[in-house]
Amino acid sequence: MAGFFEKLKGGLSQTGGGLLAGLFAGDARIDGDFYDELEEALILADVGMPTSTKILGQLKETVRAQNIHTSGEAKQAMVELLTGIMRPEESFLPQAGQAVLLIVGVNGVGKTTSIGKLAHYYKQQGQKPLLAAADTFRAAAAEQLRIWAGRADVPIVSQGEGADPAAVVFDAIASYKAKGLNLLLVDTAGRLHNKKNLMAELSKMRRIVERELPEVRCETLLVLDAVTGQNALAQAKAFGEAAGLTGIILTKLDGTAKGGVALAVREELGVPVRFVGVGEGIDDLQPFDPEAFARALLG
């Protein structure tokens, strides 16, 4: 996990996160200029104006209450503040619990790749995952998912291109029951040009899950590309309206991503980040740790 943290820290330090780290690295006196620079750094880190304004207000209160005078002294307060914002209200997927994860996201964000890495992660944790290739509108999606199923050494259920996604889910649930598995990871259509169609499709899948697996928890996770910044927030808002999101998978935090969009999504939409990706390797997707993220963002 230390290597994972170093990748996260290295990725965030290159861009907007690097500006934040620089602000809290020294012993500059906290004054109006410091807060102006902090606001600019937060916005450049893709935190967005509404969330940046809230963070600044809360930090000012803490600085006054704790009689903090320098930026170095304020660093721990800022870590605690960001950790508190990012911490989910409830834990995600109890160990060995049963769950269905519907994975959504536009094409190109790493959705199918993330599902493969999730399957690998859960198998390494001793769980028994099954993949369902329900993105039947993109010709290469099922084949790509089959490749990842092979890498993760987990079973997969798929049908031909253009098949009814709900039918794939139905078949996958039958296989899930027959094989005594405990996690069903569903790759859904990577498009959002028609929210009504997407909502109908996901609702149909959910109805099948609720009917066939009434006691099993069902989550809808959105894959976002952190590099796209505030555009990722716009995607999250749109999918939130269409899909009833319960969590975020944030990819590509290893390169030019600024990372602050994770704070914006959490604060503005109330949706917690559940996993982050920091590289191309099969082990480079891990559960989101709010404190580790805050420390990486601040260097």
C-alpha positions as CSV (number, residue, x, y, z in Angstrom):
1,M,0.0,0.0,0.0
2,A,3.0,2.3,0.6
3,G,3.8,2.1,-3.1
4,F,0.3,3.0,-4.0
5,F,0.4,6.1,-1.7
6,E,3.7,7.2,-3.4
7,K,2.1,6.9,-6.8
8,L,-0.9,8.9,-5.6
9,K,1.4,11.5,-4.0
10,G,3.6,11.7,-7.1
11,G,0.7,12.1,-9.5
12,L,-1.0,14.8,-7.4
13,S,2.3,16.7,-6.8
14,Q,2.8,17.4,-10.5
15,T,-0.2,19.7,-11.0
16,G,-2.8,21.5,-8.9
17,G,-1.9,19.4,-5.9
18,G,1.7,20.6,-6.2
19,L,0.5,24.2,-5.6
20,L,-1.3,23.2,-2.5
21,A,1.7,21.3,-1.2
22,G,3.9,24.3,-1.8
23,L,1.6,26.6,0.2
24,F,1.6,24.3,3.3
25,A,5.3,23.4,3.1
26,G,6.9,26.5,4.7
27,D,6.2,28.7,7.6
28,A,4.6,31.6,5.8
29,R,2.4,33.8,8.0
30,I,-1.3,33.2,7.5
31,D,-2.8,36.4,6.2
32,G,-5.1,37.7,3.5
33,D,-2.5,36.9,0.8
34,F,-2.2,33.3,2.1
35,Y,-5.9,32.8,1.8
36,D,-6.0,34.3,-1.7
37,E,-3.2,32.0,-2.9
38,L,-5.0,29.0,-1.3
39,E,-8.2,29.8,-3.0
40,E,-6.3,30.1,-6.4
41,A,-4.5,26.8,-5.7
42,L,-7.8,25.0,-4.8
43,I,-9.5,26.2,-8.0
44,L,-6.4,25.2,-10.1
45,A,-6.6,21.8,-8.5
46,D,-10.1,21.4,-9.9
47,V,-11.9,21.7,-6.5
48,G,-14.2,24.3,-8.1
49,M,-15.4,27.6,-6.6
50,P,-18.3,26.4,-4.4
51,T,-16.3,23.8,-2.6
52,S,-13.1,26.0,-2.4
53,T,-15.2,28.8,-0.7
54,K,-16.5,26.3,1.9
55,I,-13.0,24.9,2.6
56,L,-11.6,28.4,3.0
57,G,-14.4,29.3,5.4
58,Q,-13.9,26.2,7.5
59,L,-10.1,26.6,7.6
60,K,-10.4,30.2,8.7
61,E,-12.6,29.1,11.6
62,T,-10.1,26.4,12.6
63,V,-7.1,28.8,12.4
64,R,-8.9,31.2,14.7
65,A,-10.1,28.5,17.1
66,Q,-6.7,26.8,17.4
67,N,-4.7,30.1,17.4
68,I,-2.7,28.9,14.3
69,H,-0.2,31.5,12.9
70,T,1.8,29.8,10.1
71,S,1.0,27.7,7.0
72,G,3.1,24.8,8.3
73,E,1.0,24.7,11.5
74,A,-2.2,24.8,9.4
75,K,-1.2,21.7,7.4
76,Q,-2.6,19.2,9.9
77,A,-5.8,21.2,10.2
78,M,-6.2,21.2,6.5
79,V,-5.5,17.4,6.3
80,E,-8.3,16.8,8.9
81,L,-10.6,19.2,7.1
82,L,-10.2,17.5,3.7
83,T,-10.4,14.0,5.3
84,G,-13.6,15.0,7.0
85,I,-15.2,16.2,3.7
86,M,-14.1,13.0,1.8
87,R,-15.0,10.5,4.5
88,P,-18.2,8.5,3.5
89,E,-21.1,8.2,6.0
90,E,-21.1,4.4,5.7
91,S,-18.5,1.7,4.9
92,F,-18.5,0.0,1.5
93,L,-19.2,-3.7,0.9
94,P,-18.6,-5.5,4.1
95,Q,-16.0,-8.3,3.8
96,A,-17.5,-11.4,2.2
97,G,-20.9,-9.7,1.9
98,Q,-22.9,-10.2,-1.3
99,A,-23.3,-7.3,-3.7
100,V,-24.1,-6.3,-7.3
101,L,-22.1,-3.3,-8.7
102,L,-23.6,-1.6,-11.7
103,I,-20.6,0.3,-13.3
104,V,-21.5,3.3,-15.4
105,G,-19.4,6.0,-17.2
106,V,-18.9,7.5,-20.6
107,N,-16.6,5.8,-23.1
108,G,-12.9,6.6,-22.7
109,V,-12.8,7.1,-18.9
110,G,-11.4,3.6,-18.2
111,K,-14.7,2.0,-17.2
112,T,-14.1,-1.5,-18.6
113,T,-10.5,-1.5,-17.4
114,S,-11.6,-0.4,-13.9
115,I,-14.1,-3.3,-13.8
116,G,-11.3,-5.8,-14.6
117,K,-9.1,-4.3,-11.9
118,L,-12.0,-4.4,-9.4
119,A,-12.5,-8.1,-10.1
120,H,-8.8,-8.7,-9.5
121,Y,-8.8,-6.7,-6.3
122,Y,-11.8,-8.5,-4.9
123,K,-10.4,-11.9,-5.9
124,Q,-7.2,-11.0,-4.1
125,Q,-9.3,-10.2,-1.0
126,G,-10.8,-13.8,-1.1
127,Q,-14.1,-12.8,-2.7
128,K,-15.7,-14.6,-5.6
129,P,-16.6,-12.1,-8.4
130,L,-18.4,-12.6,-11.7
131,L,-18.3,-10.1,-14.6
132,A,-21.3,-9.3,-16.7
133,A,-20.7,-7.8,-20.1
134,A,-23.8,-5.7,-20.4
135,D,-22.3,-2.9,-22.5
136,T,-23.7,-4.5,-25.6
137,F,-23.7,-1.3,-27.7
138,R,-19.9,-0.9,-28.1
139,A,-18.6,-3.6,-30.3
140,A,-15.2,-4.1,-28.5
141,A,-16.6,-3.8,-24.9
142,A,-17.4,-7.5,-24.3
143,E,-14.1,-8.6,-25.9
144,Q,-12.1,-6.1,-23.7
145,L,-13.9,-7.3,-20.6
146,R,-13.2,-11.0,-21.6
147,I,-9.5,-10.1,-21.7
148,W,-9.6,-8.5,-18.3
149,A,-11.6,-11.5,-16.9
150,G,-8.7,-13.7,-18.1
151,R,-6.1,-11.5,-16.4
152,A,-8.1,-11.5,-13.2
153,D,-8.9,-15.2,-13.5
154,V,-12.7,-14.7,-12.9
155,P,-15.7,-15.9,-14.8
156,I,-17.6,-13.7,-17.2
157,V,-21.1,-13.9,-18.8
158,S,-21.6,-12.1,-22.2
159,Q,-23.9,-12.2,-25.2
160,G,-23.6,-10.9,-28.8
161,E,-23.3,-7.3,-29.8
162,G,-26.7,-5.6,-29.6
163,A,-28.2,-8.0,-27.1
164,D,-30.5,-6.7,-24.4
165,P,-28.3,-5.6,-21.5
166,A,-31.0,-6.7,-19.0
167,A,-30.9,-10.2,-20.6
168,V,-27.2,-10.4,-20.0
169,V,-27.7,-9.4,-16.3
170,F,-30.4,-12.1,-16.0
171,D,-28.1,-14.7,-17.3
172,A,-25.3,-13.5,-15.1
173,I,-27.4,-13.7,-12.0
174,A,-28.3,-17.3,-12.9
175,S,-24.6,-18.1,-13.2
176,Y,-23.9,-16.2,-10.0
177,K,-26.4,-18.3,-8.1
178,A,-25.4,-21.6,-9.6
179,K,-21.7,-21.1,-8.9
180,G,-22.2,-19.7,-5.3
181,L,-20.4,-16.4,-6.0
182,N,-20.8,-13.3,-3.9
183,L,-20.0,-10.3,-6.2
184,L,-21.5,-9.4,-9.5
185,L,-19.8,-6.6,-11.5
186,V,-21.8,-5.3,-14.4
187,D,-20.3,-3.3,-17.2
188,T,-23.2,-1.0,-18.5
189,A,-23.5,1.1,-21.6
190,G,-20.9,3.9,-21.9
191,R,-23.1,6.7,-23.1
192,L,-25.1,9.6,-21.9
193,H,-26.5,11.3,-25.0
194,N,-30.0,10.2,-24.0
195,K,-30.5,10.2,-20.2
196,K,-34.1,8.8,-20.6
197,N,-32.8,5.7,-22.3
198,L,-30.0,5.2,-19.9
199,M,-32.3,5.6,-16.9
200,A,-34.8,3.1,-18.4
201,E,-31.9,0.6,-19.1
202,L,-30.5,0.8,-15.6
203,S,-33.9,0.7,-14.0
204,K,-34.6,-2.5,-15.9
205,M,-31.4,-4.0,-14.7
206,R,-32.1,-3.0,-11.1
207,R,-35.6,-4.5,-11.2
208,I,-34.1,-7.8,-12.3
209,V,-31.5,-7.7,-9.6
210,E,-34.1,-6.8,-6.9
211,R,-36.4,-9.6,-8.2
212,E,-33.7,-12.3,-8.5
213,L,-31.5,-11.2,-5.6
214,P,-33.8,-9.5,-3.2
215,E,-31.4,-9.7,-0.2
216,V,-28.4,-8.5,-2.1
217,R,-27.0,-4.9,-1.9
218,C,-27.0,-3.1,-5.3
219,E,-24.6,-0.2,-5.9
220,T,-24.2,2.1,-8.9
221,L,-20.6,3.3,-9.3
222,L,-19.6,6.0,-11.8
223,V,-16.1,5.9,-13.3
224,L,-14.6,9.3,-13.8
225,D,-11.4,10.4,-15.5
226,A,-9.7,12.7,-13.0
227,V,-7.8,14.4,-15.8
228,T,-11.0,15.9,-17.2
229,G,-11.4,18.0,-14.1
230,Q,-14.6,20.1,-13.9
231,N,-16.0,18.2,-16.9
232,A,-15.9,15.1,-14.7
233,L,-18.1,17.0,-12.2
234,A,-20.6,17.8,-15.0
235,Q,-20.6,14.1,-16.0
236,A,-21.3,13.1,-12.4
237,K,-24.2,15.5,-12.2
238,A,-25.7,14.1,-15.4
239,F,-25.2,10.5,-14.4
240,G,-26.5,11.3,-10.9
241,E,-29.8,12.5,-12.4
242,A,-30.0,9.4,-14.6
243,A,-28.6,6.6,-12.6
244,G,-28.9,7.3,-8.8
245,L,-25.2,7.0,-8.1
246,T,-23.9,5.6,-4.8
247,G,-20.2,6.0,-5.4
248,I,-17.3,7.1,-7.7
249,I,-14.3,5.3,-9.1
250,L,-11.7,8.0,-9.9
251,T,-9.1,7.0,-12.5
252,K,-5.9,8.4,-13.8
253,L,-4.6,10.1,-10.7
254,D,-1.1,9.2,-11.7
255,G,-0.4,11.7,-14.4
256,T,-1.8,15.2,-15.2
257,A,-4.9,14.9,-12.9
258,K,-5.3,17.5,-10.3
259,G,-7.4,15.4,-8.0
260,G,-9.5,18.2,-6.5
261,V,-12.5,17.1,-8.5
262,A,-12.9,14.3,-5.9
263,L,-13.6,17.0,-3.3
264,A,-16.1,18.8,-5.6
265,V,-18.0,15.6,-6.4
266,R,-18.2,14.6,-2.8
267,E,-19.2,18.1,-1.5
268,E,-21.6,19.2,-4.4
269,L,-23.2,15.9,-5.1
270,G,-22.9,14.0,-1.8
271,V,-21.4,11.0,-3.6
272,P,-18.4,9.4,-2.0
273,V,-15.3,8.3,-3.9
274,R,-14.9,4.5,-3.3
275,F,-11.9,3.6,-5.5
276,V,-9.0,5.4,-7.1
277,G,-6.7,4.4,-10.0
278,V,-3.0,5.5,-10.1
279,G,-1.7,3.5,-13.1
280,E,-2.1,1.0,-15.8
281,G,-1.2,-2.1,-13.7
282,I,-3.8,-4.6,-12.5
283,D,-3.0,-3.7,-8.9
284,D,-3.3,0.1,-9.5
285,L,-6.9,0.4,-8.4
286,Q,-7.4,0.5,-4.7
287,P,-10.1,1.5,-2.1
288,F,-10.1,5.2,-1.5
289,D,-8.5,6.3,1.7
290,P,-9.6,9.9,2.5
291,E,-6.7,10.7,4.9
292,A,-4.1,9.3,2.5
293,F,-5.7,11.3,-0.3
294,A,-5.6,14.5,1.8
295,R,-2.0,14.0,2.7
296,A,-1.0,13.2,-0.9
297,L,-2.8,16.4,-2.1
298,L,-0.9,18.5,0.5
299,G,2.4,16.8,-0.1
